[in-house]
């Protein structure tokens, strides 16, 4: 599946992406300072490039049909540069991550622009807006996103698109020795539609 929107393309994963993923876990890693940085040290320590490659190749064999709902897409620029990805997961009504079998019922969206040379150029906003619109078009109307209070770029983008803070857990994240709040935002559909129609 391919979704083209302005300067970005959302698309399914392909074999060529594996090398980028490995590089984003071993060389180009500054993005992890923003995405769950409290997990970064453990993630890097446990990362096994060979196993990652094997698992990714196995997953590629599970091809999805075009009408099957996508929980994630890769992000390309319209020129073909692979710069990151968007994904969605489920949380329960107390805003905790849970699979559907354990009460997960609220779609929560995330984004990573892993290529730092593409930051602050609008690609993230475009990709996130396109992913939100995909969910709405698929019938998902309760849409959330989560971050931490020190992730100012993500907070600014979320509020610009139409998200509103709905839950805050004080001092729940420790990043580089400092305490930050865990934040959950819910999308105001009307605000998003106004943004999307003018953006």
N, C-alpha and C positions, 0 to 999 in steps of 0.2 A: 504494500500500500504506500502511496505517495500523496502528501498534502503540500501543495505549494502555496506560500503566502508571502507577499512582498519580497524581502531579500533572503528568505530562508525556505528550506524544504524539510519537512518531517518525513521520514521513511523508515522502512523495516531494516533490521540489522543484517549485515552481510559479512562475508569472511574477511574482507579487507579491513573491517573495523577492529578486528581482534588485536592487530599490531598497535593501533591507536590506544585501545584500552590498556594494553600492557605498558605503553609509554606513559600514559596518564597515571599509572600507579608506580612508576619507577623513575621517571625523569621530569615530565611536565606536571608537577604535583601541587603547585601553588593554589589551585582551585579547592584543595582539601582544607585550606585555612578558613573557608567559608561554609563548606558542606560538612556538617557534623565533625568539626575539628577535634572533639573529645574522643573520637574513634580512630583518628588518623594514625597514631603511633602503632596501635594494635593491628590495624588494617595493613599497613606497610610491612610490619614485621612478619605477618602471616601470609603475605602474598606470595604465591608460587606461580610464576609465569607459565611453566610447562603444564601444570594442572589446569590453569585458567584456559589455556589454549585448547586442551582436550575437552573440557566441559563446554566451552563456547562452540566448538565444532559439533558436538553432540546436539546442542540446542538448535543449531542451524538446520538440522535434518527435520525438525518439527515445523514444517512450513504451514503457515496460516492462510486460510482463504481470504479473499478481499473483503468479505462481509463479516469476518470475525473481529470482535472487539479487540483493540490493541491497548495494552497496559503501558506500553513504552514505545518511543520512537527515537531514532537517531536524528541529530540536527546537522544539516549541511547548509552552507551558504548556496545561493543560486549559482555561484561559480564552481561549486563542487567540493569545497573544503569541508571536511568533517570536523566539527568544532565541539560537539557534546551530545547531550541527550535529555529527553524529558521522560518522566515515569509517573505512574500513579499507584497508590496502595490504599488499603482500607484501614480505617480507625473505627473504634467503637464510639458510643455516645459520650464517653468520658475522655475522648480524644487520645486514646492509647492505641498503638498499632495492634491490630488483631486480624487474623485471616477470617474469611466469611464464616467458616465452620465454628469460630469461637466468638462470634458477635460483631465482627468487622462489617460495617454497613455504610460508611461515609467515605466517598472517594476523595483522596488527598493527593495533590499533585506536587511534583518536585521538578527541578531543572538544574543541570550543571552545564555551564560553558567552560569546558576543560582547557581549551586553547586560550591562554590569557591574552594573547595578542588581539583577540576579538572581543575583549571586554569593553563596556561603555560605548558601544556602537549601535545599540538598539536590537542586536540579534536575539538576545535573551528575551526581551519584551515581546518581540514578534513571535518567537517560538512558543513562549508560554501562552500568548493570546490564541495562537492557532490550536494549541493542545486543548485549551479550555473550550474553544469553539467546537472542536471535535467531540468532546464529552457532551456538550449541550446538544449537538446534532444527533448524538447516540442515545439521547433521552436521560442523561444524568444531569439533574438540576441542583442537587446539594453538593457543592464542590468546595473543598478546603485546601489550605496549604499550611505547612508548618515550618518554623525556623527558630532561631534564637535571637535574643535582643541585641546582640552585637553585629548581626548580619545586616548592616544598614542598606547595602544595595538591594538585597532581596526584599526587605521591608518596603523600601521606596517603590520598587517595581510592583509589588503586590497591591499596595494602596493605589497606585496609579491606574492599575487595571480594573480595580473595583472590589478588592478584598477588604474586609473589615475585621479587626481583632475581635475574637469571641472567647478566647481563653488564654490565661497567663499563669504559668507556674513559676513562682518566684525562686530565684537562686538555684535552679535545677540543673544548670549547665556550668561546668568549670572549663574555661578556655584560657590556656597560657597563664594559669594561676589566678584568674579573675572569675567572679561569679556572674552569670547572666541568666535571664529568664527564658523559659521555653514558651514559645508563642504559637497559637493556632489562629488562623484567619478563615472566615467563611466568605465565599463570593456573594456579593450583591449582584444578582443577575441583571437587574435594570441598569446599574452603573456600568457593568461590563458591556452590555449591549450598546450603551451610549458611547463608551470608549471605542468599541470595536467598529462602530459605524463611522467614526470620525478619524480613526487612526490611519 
